Amino acid sequence: MALRFSANLSWLFPELPALPARLEAAARAGFEAVEAAWPEGCPAPALHAAAERAGLRVVLLNTPPGDGERGEMGLGAVPGRQDAFRQGLAAAVRYARAVGCPRIHLMAGRVPQDMEREAVATEMEATFIENLRHAADVLAQEDMVGLVEPINSRITDPRYFLNTPHQAAAILEKVGRPNLKLQLDLFHCQIMDGNLSRNLETYFPLIGHIQIAQVPGRHEPDSPGELNFPYIFKLLESLGYTGYVGCEYAPKGDTVEGLGWLRSYWESRGIKPGGPRKATE
């Protein structure tokens, strides 16, 4: 089965200022789905109306990042911020419900300033497990899925608590809730661990969403870099992946001009951009 791709509106179409305009541009480019980080400044009715007009699904949103002035980037694993995490989760659920989004990325957050990772790792993991169990209960009432995403600590965010698929899988096992899954961004996974084929095979039962970008530049999949995306796409197809592949990369130039890799993929699978996502006879 051909893969389904989602345009990350927080990254693609940066030439357009508003998320509804980016969503409509994604539809014109042939996408059937979109995702975004926390949609700060975009009311849910505006995004929902744009999605309805364009005939697209919103398939992923993040929980709010927290207090930017304090350097927060998620609150799920941050000790002492449990109440703020729950408030943010409630806001994310309300927004997701309004736009028909079934998945929420539960951001873990950063190791607190002036603290060493090793000194607080146990407490942060316990906090994350507590918050994830609460989130799983809340999301189950909405028939939604929660996702946890490892973010590399070598380049992107040195203080982010959750940074490898192995760590994420271990925490998900301890939480033990079926509606919590792994969000595997191959950009972060390659930087932290490499071995993508084996990692995809190993963690495949846990994966609820995948994101892509070339390494190390975090640009289009066909830009120069370490990853062989035609091989990766075939591997995902062979594994039977039916979720979405989020395009979370920084375009090197015009977003649509940079989508040649996706148009080539669709053509190779007999898919008409903007049409039904199945191979033609």
N, C-alpha and C positions, 0 to 999 in steps of 0.2 A: 504494500500500500504506500502511495506517495505521502511524503511528509506535509504537514500543515505549518505554515509560517505565520508568525505574529509580528507586526511592526511595533517596536517599542517607541512610543510617542515622546518619551523623555530624552531620546537620543536621535531618532530619525526626524527628518524634515525641520531641522533647527532654523531654516530660513523663514519659517512661519511661526508667529509668536504664540498662538493659542492652541490648546489641545484639540478643540473641535475642528479647527482648520487643518491640523496635522492629520487627524483621523480621516477627514474627507480626502486629503491628498493620498493617504495610504490606500483608500478604496480605489482611487483612480489608478494607482500603481498596480493594482491587482490583488492586494492583500484581502484576506477574508476575516482577519482578526487583528486586534490591537491590544497592547498592554502599556502600563505606565507605572512609574514610581508613585509616591503619594501626590495626587493631583492638586497641589496647592494653588489656590486662586481660580480653580475651574469648578463652578457649581455642578453637582451631579446632573440636574436636569439639562444643562447645556450639553454635557458629554453624551448623555443618553439620547437626546434629540438628534445630535449629529450621527450617532451610531444607527439610529432608526432610519434616518434619511439615507445613509450610505449602505445599509444592509450588512453592517459588520458587527461582530461580537467583541465585547471587552472581556478578555480572558484572564487578566492578572492585574492586581494592584498591590501596592505595599502598605503596610501600616505606617503611620506618621513617624518621621525620624526623631522627634523629640525637640529639644531646645538647641537650635543651631548655635546660639551664642555660647553655649556650654560645650560645643563640639560634639553633640550627640548625633549618632547615626543609627537610630533604633534603640529600643529599650528592653527587649525581651530578656536579656541576660544581665542587666545592670542592677546590682543590689540596691535596695532602697527606692527603686523607681517602679515598683509593682503597680501602684495605683495609677500612675501616669500611663504605664503600658496598657492597663485595662481600659482606661478612658480612650486611648488611641485606638485600641482594638474595636471598641464599640463604635467609634467614628468611622473606622474603615469598613465595618460590617454594614453600617447604614448606607455608606456611599456605594459599596459593592451591590447591596440589595437594589438600590435605586437605578443602577446601570446594568443590572443583570450579570454581574461578574461572579464566577463560581470559585475563584482562587484568590487567596490573600497571602502575600509573602510576609511572614512574621519576623521582622528584622531583629537580629540578636543584639546588636550594638557593640560599642567599643569598651575596651579595658579602661577604667576611669583614669583620668590624668593623675600623674605622680604615683601611680601604682604599677608594680611589676606583674606581668601576666601570670607568672608561676605562683605569686603570692595570693592571687584572688581567683585562680582558675576553678578551684573546687566550689567556692561560694557562687561564682558566676554560673557554673553548670547547674547547681542546685536551683538557683533563681530561674534559669531558663526552663528547666524541667517543670517547675511549679507553674510558670506562666504558660508554657505550652499545653499543659493539662487543662488549665482554665480555658485557653483559646480553643482547644479541641472540643470542649463541651459547648462553648458558645457557637462555634461554627457548625457543629452537628445539628443544632436547632435550625440552622439556615440552609442545611444541605450544601455546605461549602467545604472546601479543602484548604488547610493551612500548609504553607510551604516554608522550609528553612533553607537558606542559601549560604554555603561557604564562600567567603570573599577573601581573595588572596591577601596575605599580610606582607608579601615581599615587595610589591610595587604599589598596589592600589590603596591599601589602608592598613598600615602596620599595626594598629591597635584594635582591629576588628576581632571580636572574640571567636567567632566561628569561621575557621579558615581552611578546613580540609573535608573532603567527603567522608573520610573515615571517622572524624570527630562527629560530624552531623549524623551519620548512620548510628553511631554508638548512643547518641542522645535520643534519637528517634526510638531506638530499641528500649531504652529505659522509660521513655514516656508511654510507649505501648498503645498508641491510639491510631486506628486505621485511617482516619481522615487527616492525618499529618504526613506529608511527603517531602521528598528531597527536590529542591530546585537546583539543578546542576548547570552552572554556567561554565562552558568549556574553556573560556578564557581564563577564569580563575583556577580551574582544575589543572590546566596545562602548566600554569606558572608554579603552582604549589607541588604538583605530584607527577605531571606527565602521565605516561602509561594510559592514554585515554581509552584505547580499545578494551583493555582489561577492566578499567574502572567502570566503563559503561556496562560491560557485561556483569560485573560484580554487583553494582548498585542498581541495576535496571529494575528489580522489583520494587525499589523504594522511590523511583523517579516519578515526579508528578509534573515536572516542567523542565525544559531545556532552554538555555540561551547560548548564543554564539557570537564570536568576534575573533578576528585573526590575532595572533600573538607574534610579536609584542605590541604592535601599534594600536590594537583595538579598533581596527578599521574593517572594511568589507571583507567577507570570507575569501574573496579572490585576490585580495591585496597581498603583497609579499609578506611571507611569514612562515611560521613553523607548522601550521596545521593544514592537513590535506582534507579539505572539506568534501570533495566528491567521494572520497573513501568513507568519511564519517557519515555522510548521508546514507550511503549504501548500507553501512553497518547498522544504523538506526532502523532502516527499513527491514533488514534481516532479523533484527531483534523483535520486530513487531510493534515499534513505538507508534502510538496513536495520539499522543498529546501534541501540544504545540511546541514549535521551535521559535523562541523569541529572538528577534534581530536587535540585539542590544550592543550596538557599535556606533562609533563616531564616523560619519561619512567623510571621506577625504575631500569631497567636493559636493556637487549637487546630488541630493539623495537619490532621485530617480535615475540619473545617469549612472550612479553607482550600483544599481540593481541588476546589472547585466548577469551577474552570477545566478540570481533568482530566476530571471527570464530563461536562462539556459537550462536551469533545473526543470522548470515547468515544461519547456519544449522537449527535453529528453524523456519526460514521463508522459507526454501526450496530453498535457493540461493546458487549457486555454486560460490565460490570466483573466481574472474576474469572473470566470465561469464556474461550473460545477467542478469540485475537486475530485475528479475521477478520470482515469485514463479513457481516451476516446477509442472507439473501435478501430 
